[in-house]
Amino acid sequence: MHSTRFLLFLIALVAVGLGTGCSTSKAYTKRGLKMEEVGMMSQAASFYYTAVQKKATNTDALAGLQRAGQWVLNDHLRQFDEARMANDRARAVAAFEAAEAYNNRVAKLGIRLLFMESARQAYEQVKDAHIDELYQAGLTALETEDFEDALVQFTEIIRLQADYEDAKHLADVAYCEPHYREATAAIERLHWRTALNGLNAVTARDMGYKDAAALKTDVLENGRFAVALVEFENGSNRSGMDTKVRSFVQQSVAESNDPFLVLVDRENQELILQEQQLALSGVVDGNTSVEVGSMVGAKAILKGTIVSCDVRTSSLQKFDRQGFESYKVEKVNEEGKKVYETRYRKVTYQEYKRTRAVDLTIQIQLISLETGKTEMSEMLTRSSRDEIEYARYSGNARKLYPANSNGNRGSRSGLSRKLSGRTELQSESSMLDALVLDCSNGVRNLVETELKRLVP
């Protein structure tokens, strides 16, 4: 019996395979019929479904989906009954949900399958019993502090019945409690960042969970790492670069997303600078630093040096190039009619080239006001280059062609770009600003990386 069925299945597969090159609604209907003939109803339903999707008025496909679809629905319900009789409520619920999902899916195509009301009533009884099982399992998991398993149980209850007793609250407890404990343990170790991550998870789920919100405020205050940005030094030959770079760095650092990084306000920055004016030649004075730093709440200073800033602009280079200009010559053909022949004359046009290169190197240091130790010292180098290359011709540029290496007429595409290309380099100021911004963002990244070490 099984061997005969398998043989029929193979024959159907071959028959279906012969038509795989065609994807019309009619072709899918034929495939469905072949599958149905050998009892492969699930596969048949799938083919009929596709056929109806492709053509909603295909009556053969609609009838086939009605037959095969009913079989698929009944099969899901059969699995539901089997699981229900075996008291496997989880599997029973899954089988019924699959049946309902399939019924809704084909209903969108206008197919109404027979779905017995008695099955729905049986499902409601199974679902209620299953929810009770999940609730008890969740309570047991909470008692043994298996929060992960408890969360799985209560989350499933909420999916099946959102308002079931206090399942929502218990799910919040199962989720929040391990994060809360991790956070409080991190606070004891003074690991403020780890603590904040845990408390953020808690308050995102339940803002009122225990004292998580208040603890979060304390963590942000205790882990606060204030940085004073002192004047930068200019070691380049370009005036004003120290002020420009410092201003960009201040803006970039102020935009940091690190919750613990704080810039000391300008007034207190000036106070630190004035008190240490004589000691900022490289290593700050420890006693003065601690005293002033604690007074304004700063833990470190951020200082920088413009090591170099070079702008190199070449002179405008001019090249005479050989080319061809097309023109028309009037002629009379054999029939006595006027015609025009395209010819080319040798001409000379000009190409121009100019470049500008900008290089910026800065050194940045983060120095502790508590120990005088240089926590971070890095060199950042950024470079930018701009080039213009354009062409000019005193004649009709639309009819101009370049000469190739053999002296013959070449392709016009490259020359067209040069003829319409820009003739001015980017300004020095715009190129410098772009490099300074890039450097400033690099400084922020360095500070943020260092802060992850200083504020774990």
C-alpha positions as CSV (number, residue, x, y, z in Angstrom):
1,M,0.0,0.0,0.0
2,H,2.7,2.4,1.0
3,S,4.9,1.5,-2.0
4,T,1.9,2.1,-4.4
5,R,1.3,5.5,-2.8
6,F,4.9,6.4,-3.0
7,L,5.0,5.4,-6.7
8,L,2.0,7.6,-7.4
9,F,3.6,10.4,-5.6
10,L,6.7,10.1,-7.8
11,I,4.5,10.1,-10.9
12,A,2.8,13.2,-9.8
13,L,6.1,14.9,-9.1
14,V,7.3,14.1,-12.6
15,A,4.0,15.5,-14.0
16,V,4.3,18.6,-12.0
17,G,7.9,19.0,-13.0
18,L,7.1,19.0,-16.7
19,G,5.1,22.2,-16.2
20,T,7.5,24.1,-14.0
21,G,8.4,26.5,-16.8
22,C,4.8,27.9,-16.7
23,S,3.6,30.0,-13.8
24,T,0.0,30.8,-14.9
25,S,-3.0,30.2,-12.7
26,K,-4.1,27.4,-14.9
27,A,-0.7,25.7,-14.6
28,Y,-0.8,25.8,-10.8
29,T,-4.3,24.4,-10.9
30,K,-3.1,21.4,-13.0
31,R,-0.3,20.8,-10.5
32,G,-2.8,20.9,-7.6
33,L,-5.0,18.3,-9.4
34,K,-2.0,16.0,-9.8
35,M,-1.2,16.3,-6.1
36,E,-4.8,15.7,-5.2
37,E,-5.0,12.5,-7.4
38,V,-2.2,10.8,-5.3
39,G,-3.6,12.0,-2.0
40,M,-1.0,14.8,-1.4
41,M,-3.7,17.2,-0.2
42,S,-1.5,19.7,1.7
43,Q,0.6,20.2,-1.4
44,A,-2.5,20.3,-3.6
45,A,-4.0,23.0,-1.4
46,S,-0.8,25.1,-1.7
47,F,-0.9,24.9,-5.5
48,Y,-4.6,25.8,-5.6
49,Y,-3.9,28.7,-3.2
50,T,-1.3,30.1,-5.5
51,A,-3.6,29.6,-8.5
52,V,-6.4,31.6,-6.9
53,Q,-3.9,34.3,-5.9
54,K,-2.9,34.7,-9.5
55,K,-6.5,34.7,-10.8
56,A,-9.3,35.1,-8.4
57,T,-11.9,34.0,-11.0
58,N,-10.3,30.6,-11.7
59,T,-13.3,28.4,-10.8
60,D,-11.3,25.2,-11.0
61,A,-8.7,26.6,-8.6
62,L,-11.4,27.9,-6.2
63,A,-13.2,24.5,-6.2
64,G,-9.8,22.7,-5.6
65,L,-8.9,25.0,-2.8
66,Q,-12.3,24.4,-1.2
67,R,-11.7,20.6,-1.3
68,A,-8.0,20.5,-0.4
69,G,-8.3,23.4,2.0
70,Q,-11.0,21.7,4.0
71,W,-8.7,18.6,4.2
72,V,-5.9,20.8,5.6
73,L,-8.1,22.4,8.1
74,N,-9.5,19.1,9.2
75,D,-6.0,17.7,9.6
76,H,-5.1,20.6,11.9
77,L,-8.2,20.0,13.9
78,R,-7.4,16.2,14.0
79,Q,-4.0,17.0,15.5
80,F,-5.8,19.3,18.0
81,D,-8.1,16.4,19.1
82,E,-5.2,14.0,19.4
83,A,-3.2,16.4,21.6
84,R,-6.3,17.2,23.7
85,M,-7.1,13.6,24.3
86,A,-3.4,13.0,25.3
87,N,-3.7,16.0,27.8
88,D,-0.9,17.7,25.8
89,R,-2.5,21.1,26.1
90,A,0.4,23.1,24.8
91,R,0.4,21.1,21.6
92,A,-3.3,21.2,21.4
93,V,-3.4,25.0,21.6
94,A,-0.7,25.2,18.9
95,A,-2.6,22.9,16.6
96,F,-5.9,24.8,17.0
97,E,-4.1,28.2,16.4
98,A,-2.6,26.7,13.2
99,A,-6.1,25.6,12.1
100,E,-7.6,29.1,12.8
101,A,-4.7,30.8,11.0
102,Y,-5.2,28.6,7.9
103,N,-8.9,29.2,7.9
104,N,-8.4,32.9,8.1
105,R,-5.8,32.8,5.3
106,V,-8.0,31.1,2.8
107,A,-11.0,33.2,3.9
108,K,-9.2,36.2,2.5
109,L,-9.4,34.6,-0.9
110,G,-13.2,34.2,-0.5
111,I,-13.1,30.5,0.5
112,R,-15.4,29.6,3.4
113,L,-14.4,26.3,5.1
114,L,-16.4,24.4,7.6
115,F,-15.1,25.1,11.0
116,M,-17.2,23.2,13.6
117,E,-18.3,25.4,16.6
118,S,-17.8,22.4,18.8
119,A,-14.1,22.6,18.1
120,R,-14.0,26.2,19.2
121,Q,-15.8,25.3,22.4
122,A,-13.3,22.5,23.1
123,Y,-10.4,24.8,22.4
124,E,-11.7,27.4,24.9
125,Q,-11.7,24.6,27.6
126,V,-8.3,23.4,26.7
127,K,-6.9,27.0,26.6
128,D,-8.3,27.8,30.1
129,A,-6.8,24.6,31.5
130,H,-3.5,25.4,29.7
131,I,-3.4,28.9,31.1
132,D,-3.9,27.5,34.6
133,E,-1.0,25.1,34.0
134,L,1.2,28.0,32.8
135,Y,0.3,30.1,35.8
136,Q,1.2,27.5,38.3
137,A,4.4,26.7,36.5
138,G,5.2,30.4,36.5
139,L,4.6,30.8,40.2
140,T,6.8,27.8,40.9
141,A,9.6,29.3,38.8
142,L,9.3,32.6,40.7
143,E,9.5,30.8,44.0
144,T,12.7,29.1,43.0
145,E,14.0,32.3,41.4
146,D,14.1,30.8,37.9
147,F,13.2,34.2,36.5
148,E,13.9,33.2,32.9
149,D,11.4,30.3,32.9
150,A,8.9,32.4,34.9
151,L,9.0,35.1,32.2
152,V,8.4,32.5,29.5
153,Q,5.3,31.1,31.3
154,F,3.7,34.5,32.1
155,T,4.5,35.9,28.6
156,E,2.6,33.0,27.0
157,I,-0.3,33.5,29.4
158,I,-0.5,37.2,28.3
159,R,-0.4,36.2,24.7
160,L,-3.4,33.9,25.2
161,Q,-5.3,36.1,27.6
162,A,-3.9,39.5,28.2
163,D,-6.0,40.3,31.4
164,Y,-5.5,36.9,33.1
165,E,-5.3,37.6,36.9
166,D,-2.0,39.3,37.7
167,A,0.0,37.6,35.0
168,K,1.2,41.0,33.6
169,H,2.5,42.1,36.9
170,L,4.3,38.8,37.5
171,A,5.8,38.9,34.0
172,D,7.2,42.3,34.9
173,V,8.6,40.9,38.1
174,A,10.2,38.0,36.3
175,Y,11.8,40.4,33.8
176,C,12.8,43.3,36.2
177,E,14.1,41.4,39.3
178,P,17.2,39.9,37.8
179,H,18.1,43.2,36.1
180,Y,17.5,45.0,39.4
181,R,19.7,42.6,41.4
182,E,22.4,42.9,38.8
183,A,22.2,46.7,39.1
184,T,22.3,46.8,42.9
185,A,25.3,44.5,42.9
186,A,27.1,46.7,40.4
187,I,26.4,49.8,42.6
188,E,28.2,48.0,45.5
189,R,31.2,47.5,43.2
190,L,30.9,51.2,42.0
191,H,30.4,49.9,38.5
192,W,28.1,52.8,37.5
193,R,27.7,52.0,33.8
194,T,26.7,48.4,34.4
195,A,24.3,49.5,37.1
196,L,22.7,52.1,34.8
197,N,22.3,49.5,32.0
198,G,20.4,47.2,34.4
199,L,18.2,50.0,35.8
200,N,17.4,51.3,32.3
201,A,16.1,47.8,31.5
202,V,14.0,47.8,34.6
203,T,12.5,51.3,34.2
204,A,11.8,50.7,30.5
205,R,9.7,47.7,31.5
206,D,8.2,49.1,34.7
207,M,9.0,52.7,35.7
208,G,7.5,52.1,39.2
209,Y,9.5,48.9,40.0
210,K,10.8,49.2,43.5
211,D,13.2,52.2,43.8
212,A,14.7,51.7,40.4
213,A,14.0,55.2,39.2
214,A,15.5,56.8,42.3
215,L,18.6,54.5,42.1
216,K,19.0,55.5,38.4
217,T,19.2,59.2,39.4
218,D,21.8,58.3,42.1
219,V,23.9,56.3,39.7
220,L,24.0,59.1,37.1
221,E,25.1,61.5,39.8
222,N,27.7,59.2,41.4
223,G,29.1,58.1,38.0
224,R,29.2,61.6,36.6
225,F,32.6,62.3,35.0
226,A,33.0,66.0,34.4
227,V,35.7,67.2,32.0
228,A,37.1,70.7,31.8
229,L,38.1,71.8,28.3
230,V,41.1,74.1,28.6
231,E,42.7,76.3,26.0
232,F,44.4,74.5,23.1
233,E,48.0,75.2,22.0
234,N,48.8,76.1,18.4
235,G,51.9,74.5,17.1
236,S,51.1,75.2,13.5
237,N,51.9,78.2,11.4
238,R,48.2,78.9,10.8
239,S,46.8,81.5,13.2
240,G,43.5,80.8,15.0
241,M,43.5,77.1,14.6
242,D,43.7,76.5,18.4
243,T,40.5,78.5,18.9
244,K,38.7,76.8,16.0
245,V,39.6,73.3,16.9
246,R,38.8,73.8,20.6
247,S,35.4,75.3,19.7
248,F,34.6,72.3,17.4
249,V,35.8,69.8,20.1
250,Q,33.7,71.5,22.7
251,Q,30.6,71.2,20.5
252,S,31.3,67.6,19.6
253,V,31.9,66.4,23.1
254,A,28.8,68.3,24.3
255,E,26.8,66.2,21.9
256,S,28.1,62.9,23.3
257,N,25.5,60.3,24.1
258,D,27.5,59.0,27.0
259,P,25.2,59.5,30.0
260,F,28.2,60.0,32.4
261,L,30.2,62.5,30.3
262,V,29.7,66.1,31.3
263,L,31.5,69.2,30.2
264,V,32.3,71.7,32.9
265,D,30.7,75.1,32.1
266,R,32.9,77.8,30.6
267,E,33.1,79.9,33.9
268,N,34.5,76.9,35.8
269,Q,36.8,76.0,32.9
270,E,38.3,79.5,33.1
271,L,38.7,79.1,36.9
272,I,40.7,75.9,36.5
273,L,42.8,77.5,33.7
274,Q,43.6,80.5,35.8
275,E,44.5,78.6,38.9
276,Q,46.8,76.3,36.9
277,Q,48.2,78.9,34.4
278,L,51.7,78.3,35.6
279,A,51.5,74.6,35.8
280,L,50.0,73.6,32.4
281,S,53.3,73.3,30.6
282,G,52.9,69.5,30.3
283,V,52.1,68.0,33.7
284,V,49.6,69.7,35.9
285,D,50.4,70.3,39.6
286,G,48.7,67.5,41.6
287,N,47.7,69.5,44.7
288,T,46.3,72.4,42.8
289,S,44.5,70.2,40.4
290,V,42.7,68.2,43.2
291,E,41.7,71.3,45.0
292,V,40.3,73.2,42.0
293,G,38.9,70.1,40.4
294,S,36.9,69.2,43.5
295,M,35.7,72.7,43.8
296,V,34.1,72.8,40.4
297,G,33.3,69.1,40.2
298,A,35.7,68.3,37.4
299,K,37.6,65.0,37.4
300,A,39.9,65.7,34.4
301,I,40.9,68.3,31.9
302,L,41.0,67.8,28.1
303,K,43.7,69.7,26.4
304,G,44.9,69.7,22.8
305,T,47.8,70.9,20.6
306,I,47.5,71.7,17.0
307,V,50.7,69.9,15.8
308,S,50.4,70.9,12.2
309,C,48.0,72.4,9.7
310,D,49.2,72.5,6.1
311,V,47.3,73.7,3.0
312,R,49.0,73.2,-0.4
313,T,47.5,74.6,-3.5
314,S,49.1,74.0,-6.9
315,S,49.3,76.6,-9.6
316,L,46.8,76.3,-12.4
317,Q,48.3,74.0,-15.1
318,K,47.3,74.6,-18.7
319,F,47.7,72.0,-21.5
320,D,47.1,72.4,-25.2
321,R,45.3,69.4,-26.6
322,Q,44.7,68.2,-30.2
323,G,41.1,67.5,-31.2
324,F,38.6,67.5,-34.1
325,E,35.6,69.7,-34.7
326,S,32.8,68.3,-36.9
327,Y,31.2,70.4,-39.6
328,K,28.7,69.8,-42.4
329,V,29.5,70.0,-46.2
330,E,26.7,70.4,-48.7
331,K,26.7,68.0,-51.6
332,V,24.5,66.9,-54.4
333,N,23.9,63.1,-54.7
334,E,23.4,61.1,-57.9
335,E,19.7,61.8,-57.8
336,G,20.4,65.6,-57.8
337,K,19.2,66.1,-54.2
338,K,21.1,68.2,-51.7
339,V,22.7,66.1,-48.9
340,Y,25.1,67.0,-46.1
341,E,28.3,65.1,-45.3
342,T,30.0,65.3,-41.8
343,R,33.6,66.1,-41.9
344,Y,36.2,66.8,-39.2
345,R,38.8,69.5,-39.0
346,K,41.9,69.4,-36.7
347,V,41.7,72.0,-33.9
348,T,43.4,72.8,-30.6
349,Y,41.6,73.2,-27.2
350,Q,42.9,73.7,-23.7
351,E,42.7,71.6,-20.6
352,Y,43.3,72.9,-17.1
353,K,44.3,71.2,-13.8
354,R,44.7,72.3,-10.2
355,T,44.8,70.5,-6.8
356,R,44.5,71.5,-3.2
357,A,45.6,69.3,-0.3
358,V,44.8,69.9,3.4
359,D,46.5,68.0,6.3
360,L,45.6,68.5,10.0
361,T,47.3,66.8,12.9
362,I,46.3,67.4,16.6
363,Q,47.4,65.8,19.8
364,I,44.7,65.3,22.5
365,Q,45.3,64.5,26.2
366,L,42.9,63.6,29.0
367,I,44.6,64.4,32.3
368,S,43.2,63.3,35.7
369,L,42.7,66.2,38.2
370,E,42.8,63.7,41.0
371,T,46.2,62.1,40.3
372,G,47.7,64.2,37.6
373,K,48.0,61.1,35.5
374,T,47.6,61.3,31.7
375,E,44.8,58.9,31.2
376,M,44.8,59.2,27.4
377,S,47.1,60.8,24.9
378,E,46.5,60.3,21.2
379,M,47.5,61.9,17.9
380,L,44.8,62.4,15.3
381,T,45.7,63.1,11.6
382,R,43.1,63.9,9.0
383,S,43.8,64.7,5.3
384,S,41.7,66.0,2.4
385,R,42.4,66.5,-1.3
386,D,40.4,68.3,-4.0
387,E,41.2,68.4,-7.7
388,I,39.7,70.3,-10.7
389,E,40.2,69.3,-14.3
390,Y,38.3,71.1,-17.0
391,A,38.5,72.0,-20.7
392,R,37.8,75.1,-22.7
393,Y,37.4,75.6,-26.5
394,S,37.0,78.8,-28.4
395,G,34.9,77.2,-31.1
396,N,31.7,75.1,-30.9
397,A,32.3,72.9,-27.9
398,R,29.3,70.7,-28.7
399,K,31.0,69.5,-31.9
400,L,34.4,69.0,-30.3
401,Y,36.1,65.5,-30.1
402,P,39.5,64.7,-28.5
403,A,42.3,63.0,-30.4
404,N,43.3,59.6,-29.1
405,S,46.8,58.3,-28.7
406,N,46.9,57.4,-32.4
407,G,46.0,60.8,-33.5
408,N,42.5,59.7,-34.6
409,R,39.1,61.0,-33.3
410,G,38.3,59.6,-29.9
411,S,35.3,59.2,-27.7
412,R,33.6,62.4,-26.6
413,S,32.2,61.3,-23.2
414,G,35.3,62.1,-21.1
415,L,35.8,65.4,-22.8
416,S,32.2,66.3,-22.2
417,R,32.6,66.0,-18.5
418,K,35.7,68.2,-18.6
419,L,33.9,70.8,-20.7
420,S,31.1,71.0,-18.1
421,G,33.3,70.4,-15.0
422,R,33.7,72.9,-12.2
423,T,36.5,75.4,-12.5
424,E,37.0,76.4,-8.8
425,L,38.5,74.3,-6.0
426,Q,36.8,73.9,-2.7
427,S,37.7,76.8,-0.5
428,E,40.5,76.4,2.1
429,S,38.1,77.3,4.9
430,S,35.5,74.7,3.9
431,M,38.1,72.0,3.6
432,L,39.6,72.9,6.9
433,D,36.3,73.0,8.6
434,A,35.5,69.5,7.4
435,L,38.8,68.2,8.7
436,V,38.4,70.0,12.0
437,L,34.9,68.5,12.4
438,D,36.2,65.1,11.6
439,C,39.0,65.5,14.1
440,S,36.6,66.8,16.7
441,N,34.3,63.8,16.3
442,G,37.4,61.6,16.6
443,V,38.3,63.3,19.9
444,R,34.8,62.6,21.2
445,N,35.1,58.9,20.2
446,L,38.4,58.7,22.0
447,V,37.0,60.4,25.2
448,E,34.0,58.1,25.1
449,T,36.2,55.0,24.8
450,E,38.4,56.1,27.6
451,L,35.3,56.9,29.8
452,K,34.1,53.3,29.4
453,R,37.3,52.3,31.2
454,L,37.2,55.0,33.8
455,V,33.5,54.6,34.5
456,P,32.8,50.8,34.2
